[in-house]
Amino acid sequence: MYIRRHLENQIMEASKTYPVVIVCGQRQVGKSTMLYHLKEETRHYVTLDDITARRLAEEDPSFFWKHMNRRF
């Protein structure tokens, strides 16, 4: 059962304007679940929980985005 979050409307509005939406917050409050639930068919979901992905994003952001686009 999915629990609707208060931020859903703000995230959907931001998605209309910005190609990337980042949500930060405490652990285990439903950020990932909410974003995955809200994402449109044309949106990609990327998590930086993977240490390799996070390190690549920090060290070479340009390559990170190129690599992520190839995955989808």
Residue pairs with C-beta under 8 A, 6 or more apart in sequence:
2 33
2 37
3 30
5 30
5 34
7 23
7 34
8 34
8 38
11 21
11 23
11 34
11 35
11 38
12 38
14 21
15 21
15 38
15 40
15 43
21 35
23 31
23 34
23 35
24 31
25 31
32 47
35 45
36 45
39 45
44 68
44 71
44 72
46 53
46 68
47 53
48 54
48 57
53 64
56 63
56 64
56 67
57 64
